[in-house]
Amino acid sequence: MEKFIVSARKYRPATFGTLIGQDSIATTLKNSIKRGQLAHAYLFCGPRGVGKTTTARIFAKIINCMNPGEDMEPCGQCESCKSFEEGRSYCIHELDAASNNSVDDIRALTEKVMIPPQIGKYSVYIIDEVHMLSTSAFNAFLKTLEEPPQHAIFILATTEKHKIIPTILSRCQVYDFNRISIPDIVKNLRMIAGKENVQIDDNSLHVIAEKADGAMRDALTLFDQVVAYCGNTVDYPSVIKNLNVLDYEYYFKLIDNSLEGRFADSLVLFDQVLAKGFNALYFVGGLGNHLRNLLICKETASAKLLEVSPQLEAKYKEQSKRCPLMFLFKSLAITEKCETDYARSNNQRLLVEFMLVRMSQLTAPQKAAQTPAEPQKPAEPQKAESFAAPRIAEEEQEPTNEQNSAPSVAQAAQTSAEPPKPAFAPGLSISGLMNEKKEEKEAEKKPLDFMGPSTQKPVTQEAADEAWAKMVAMYEQKNPKLVRFIAMLKEAHPSLDEATSTISFCVSNSSQKAWIEQQTGNQMAAFLRKALENENVKLAVKIKSREDIARKMYMPQDKDRYLTETNPEFAQLKKDLGAELK
């Protein structure tokens, strides 16, 4: 039986032309070889499985090749290339820093560096996982890395660039490797499948590429795994079963249920997902990614960001057309909140189920709009018992007799013919949202206004003063801790506008005004209406002007001036005695 070689080793790139997804780095290295501008130290950093060590081996092989091609590719026929391929080269050395990370290991390396190469021009030292070196080992390596012999070239590779000390980074040319894109992985897997006589569809290849998360080595490992499970004929159901990947169809069905408001079907679907052994958090993350794909399909410019098979892309675009934009926005927000709260939730399944219910309710107003509304009797007016803004207060005025009467048949027909506004307006703009927010803020700045039924007991200034005194006494008895607030009420002199039944009082600054409106306004208004037996009483809070604020008398001169101006007898007595107030 022929010995099996895993695809990650069997199809490992041997030239820059077969390197996948790192074209700019390959071009830079080939140009430096052509011009003879080789640095003495390189640092290759990036995620796992993207070709860092492979690129280092190709680079080391080319600079020692005796007959390189015009495109700077190794010939594969010279002694240097053959010895490298057979693993007996004395010019290219590989060191695993994860297991050789002490000072003694680095000292042994620096001693070996002094030996010139037997074949070729350079001795290349590839140090993998260099971030695993200890701080002492890094420091011992600094001098050799900065001024190595002319025949020595160091290539350092790491997945965690941030762990390398700055003095090492400053001595190297740094090359950042990117994750390999899903189309590049699919293309390479399709080529390998053809060489191995494996029949596999595009959906399966995309599942493997997405599962690899940008790492070509991981993709080849998963490819070997599914081939071992399925044989030479690989189908999509077998792939998702072997790799424990949730089928896309679950997410498409879930969105359809949410659009139609069928939350019960969504809960049953979620139970089926759990019965298959999938983690609920994995399900929520997949749903968020599905909503993201639907969102980017809404615009032509962003549709190119969708990295799925052509068949699946058509399904995404079809469902995206049926999803309102605001539905996708709100669903993404609900999903993200569920994913954030998942770790600290005591009932994680209920949290996810509540997320599904909320998503199903997003389109409920639209569904209700399609059903003709039945005529309803007008609701009876309620008394204004909350500390409301002026807009709400005006809506709570007592209706006229015509409004209290039963609606006519024509009115009822007109009511049923006019459907409620849909939940998601077809045209949304940032300026419209900003204007709406501005109107809300302006409404909050309006003075307090409490309205009630018009047939009430007349209010006089004397009655208002008496009710105000009772309110102050009530606060002193029930809330004695509010010392400053009670003192402010005592100093305030309420004034009544009999025409509008508005009781207004002044405070010193805007902070006091805002505090009263947010904390005690509701209670104060309710007390005054009850004490005055008039639900039409309105309450307004004003800020004192500079003229209204009396100047505090702290110095004797201020007291002297005040007594002199307000008391003529005191002024005459001071003049007769020739005295001064001290």
C-alpha positions, 0 to 999 in steps of 0.5 A: 500500500502506497504511503499516504501524504497529507495534501498540506505537504503534498501540494505545498508550493515550491515556487513563487508562482504557486504561492497563493494569496501573497502576490505582492510579497512574492513580487517584492522578494523576486525584485530584491533578488534581481537587483541584488538588494538582499537584507540580512534579516526578514520578519514574516508575520501573519495568521496561521497557515497563510504561507510564511514558512513556505515563502521563507523556504522558497526564498532560501531556495532561490537565492542559493540556486545556481541556475535561477530562471528569468522570473526568479524561480528555482531550477530544481536541477542544481545541487543546491535545489536537489539537496534542499528537496532531499532534506540534506542541505547544509545551507538552509537551517530551520529552527523551532523557537517554540522548543529552542527558546533559551539563551543557550540555544541562541548562543549555539545558533550564533556560533553556527552562523560563523561557518560559511556555506558549503554549497551556494552563496548564503547560509539561511536560518529560518526561525519559526515561531520566533515570538516564543523566544525568552527576553534573554534569548532575544537580547542575546540574539540582537548583536548577531542579528544586527551585524551578521556575517555577509553569508548569513541571512535570517528569516523570522516567522511569527503569528504574534508580531506584538510579542516581539521586542522593538529592538528585533523589529527595527533590525528586520524587514517586516512583511505582513501576510494576509489571510487567504480569500475564500475564492482563492481557497476554493480555486486551489481546492478545486485544482487539487480535487481534480488531481486527486479525482475527487468529485465535489460541488461548489457549495461543499468547497465554500463550506470548507473555505469558510471553515478554514478562516483564511488558512490554506493549511486548514482548508487542505486538512479539512479537505482530506477529512471530508474525502476520508469520510465521503470517498471520491464523491463528496456532496454537501449534506455529507460535508456539513455533517462531517464538519459539524456545520449548520445548514444554510437552509435553517437561517433562510427558513428562520428569516421567512418565519420572522417576516411572516410573524410566525414566532412559533415556527421559529422556536420549533426550528431552534429546537431542531438545531439544538437537537442536532447538537449545535451550541446556541451561541454558534447558532446566534453567530451564524444568524448574525452572519446570515443577516449581514449577508442579506444586508450587503445584498441590498446594494449593488456596490456592497454585493461583491462582499458576499463570498458564497457559491453562485447558487447560494448567492442567488438565494441570498439576493432573492430573500434580501429583496423581501426583507425591509431595510429597517427589519435587517437593521433591527434584527442585527441589533437584536442578534448582537445584543443577544450574543453580548448577553449570552455569557452572563445569562442564567437561562441562555435558551430562553434568551435566544428564544426571546430574540427569535420572538422579537424578530418575529414581532418586527413585521407585526404592524405590516401584517396587521395593516393588511387586515381591515381594521374594525371600527372602535369606540373612541376611548374616554379621556383620561386625566393627566396624572403624569408629568408629561410634555406639552404635546401630550398634555394637549392631547389629553384635553377634554373632548367636545360633545361631538367627539364623545358621541358615537361614530357614524357609519360613514366615519366607521367606513372611513376609519376601516378604509384607512390602514395604519401606517406601515412600520417601515417607511420606504424612504428614510433619510438621516436629515429626517431622523435628525429633525425628528430628534430636534423636535423632541429636544425642543419639546422638552425645553417647553415650560411644564403644561398640565391640562385637564377638563375645563369645568373646574372650581375657580382658582384665586391667588389666595387659594394658590398660596394656601395650596402651595403652603400645604405642599411645602408642609407635605414635603417637610413631613414625608421627605425631610431629607430634601432640605435644599428642595424644601428651602427652594419651595419656601423661597419661591413665590408662586404667581397665578395667571387666572386667564390660563390657570397657570401657577408659575414659580422661579428657581435660580438656575437651569439645573434646578429647573431640570431636576424638578421637571424630571423628579418631582414635577408629576407629584407637585402638579397632582398635589396642586390640582387636588388641593385646588379642586381644579384639574385644569391647573397648569404648572410652569417652572421659570428661571430667575433673571439677574434683576430678580436675584437679590444681592447677598449682603456679606460685608458691613458696607453692604448692610449700611448701604441697604439700611440707608436706602430703605430706612430714612430714619436710620439715615437721619440718625446716622447723620445726627450722630456722625456714626458708621456701621461696622 
